[in-house]
Amino acid sequence: MQAEIITIGDEILIGQIVDSNSAFIAKQLNKIGVSVYQITSVQDDRTHILKAFEEAEANADIVIVTGGLGPTKDDITKKTIADYFDDTLKEDVSVRKNIEHIWEIYVKKPIMQVNLDQALVPSKAEVLMNKYGSAPGMWLEKNETVFISLPGVPYEMKALIEDEVLPKLRTRFEFPYIQHKTFLTYGMGESSLAERIESFESALPDFIKLAYLPSLGRVRLRLSAKGMDKARITTEMEKQTQTLLPQIEDIFAGFEEDLSIEAVIGKYLTEMGKTVATAESCTGGLIAERFTANAGASKYFKGSVVSYTKETKVNVLKVSEAIIDKHSVVSGEVAEAMAKNVLQLIQTDYAIATTGNAGPTKDDTAEDLGIVYIAIATKDRVYSEKFSFGNHRVKVINKAANKAFEMLQKEILKK
C-alpha cells in the first residue's frame, strides 16, 4: 500500500514556511502500514497541480493533498480537483452551517460571501467535517486511487487526519500490523553504536528492521516490525528487545514510545506527582518551550526564569555577585546556584539550569565558545557538568537542551 503527499502553496516553495504537514501525515500513515512513495510540493498553479495529481494517481493507492483551500482567489485547489474529476462545485449544507456557526460563536463579524463559498465542494466528494475551521476536508476516488484533500492549517489538518481520515482508511483498506520500539541512547556516536551492536542487527529476522536516528548528543534506535500476523510480531519484538537491552545498558535512557524525551520526562513526573522548573541563560527558554509544547505540561512544569543577563541572575534568581565575580557567569558554581535558587523560588521537586557561551562571541567570560554548564537540583542535592558543544550557535543551544533533558531523566530514574 503506497501513498503520495502533495502540498500546495507558493509559501512552501519560497521557504516562507516549513512543510511540517508532510512529516506529520507520513508518520501517521506509517503507523497503519502505508508507505509514502513520494512527497511533492507544487505552486498554486492549475496546470502544475493537475500534472501532480495525474502522476500521483499512477504511483499511489492514496493521495493526500494539503493546502490551497482558503477563501482567497489564489486558493485554487478545490476548483482544480473538480476539474480533475470532471465535476462541478455545489454547496454542502452541513459545511455552510458549520461556517455560520464559527462566525456566530467565534468571529462575531458579518460573514462575507468568500467565506460562505468555502461550503462549495465537488459534487462527487464526501465531506470530511472540519471542526476547527471553515474549509472542509474532501474524499474522492478515481480508478482505485483515493484522493483526500485537507486544509493546510496544521491543527485543522491534524484533527482531520486523526478523527476522519485514518478511521475511514482503516474501513476502506486492510493494513498490516506495525509495531515500533524506540530506545533512547546518550553518550555514544552513531558509528560506534553501530559497531557495538553489529551482530545483533545482522541476526534480526527479515520482518524486523533497525534504524539509527541520530541527533545532537543522542541516538535513537528504532526497531520496526511489519506483517499480517500480530501475535508473531509482538512475540518476536519482545524477544529482540530483551536481546538488545543488555548490549546498550550503559547508554540506555529509556523507551521513547513515540514520545520526545521531554514528553517521556513529563510522563514520569506526572506518575510520580513531581514538578520541575528551569533557569535558562544560554538556552534562552528553549527547555521551557519544549516542556510546554506537550499537552498537560502544567501538571508537572511550574515555570521558568530566562536569566539571560548577569543582572537577572542576581536580581531575580538571587545568585550571589561574589560567586559570579569569582567564577564568571559561565561556570558550574553559577549554574548550580541558578538551579538551586529557581527550585526554591518556584517550589518544585526538580530544577534545570543552563549557562554557557553559545557564540558567536565570548562576551566577558574566560570560557571558550561552546562551553556550557548544566546543573540539576533536587531538594536533596545540586550538581553540574561541563560540556563543549562546538562553535555553531544553534548547535550549541540545541545540544545543551538535549543534554539537560538527558541529565534530568537520569536523575528521575534514580528514584
Secondary structure as UniProt FT lines:
FT   STRAND          2..8
FT   HELIX           10..13
FT   TURN            14..15
FT   HELIX           20..31
FT   TURN            32..33
FT   STRAND          35..42
FT   HELIX           46..59
FT   STRAND          62..66
FT   TURN            73..74
FT   HELIX           77..84
FT   TURN            85..86
FT   STRAND          89..91
FT   HELIX           93..102
FT   HELIX           103..107
FT   HELIX           113..116
FT   HELIX           117..119
FT   STRAND          120..122
FT   TURN            123..124
FT   STRAND          126..128
FT   TURN            131..132
FT   STRAND          137..142
FT   TURN            143..144
FT   STRAND          145..150
FT   HELIX           154..160
FT   HELIX           161..165
FT   HELIX           166..172
FT   STRAND          177..186
FT   HELIX           190..196
FT   HELIX           198..202
FT   TURN            206..207
FT   STRAND          208..215
FT   TURN            216..217
FT   STRAND          218..227
FT   HELIX           230..248
FT   TURN            249..251
FT   STRAND          252..255
FT   TURN            257..258
FT   HELIX           261..272
FT   STRAND          276..280
FT   TURN            282..285
FT   HELIX           286..292
FT   TURN            295..296
FT   HELIX           297..299
FT   STRAND          301..306
FT   HELIX           310..315
FT   HELIX           321..327
FT   HELIX           332..346
FT   STRAND          350..356
FT   TURN            363..364
FT   TURN            369..370
FT   STRAND          371..378
FT   STRAND          382..388
FT   HELIX           393..413
//
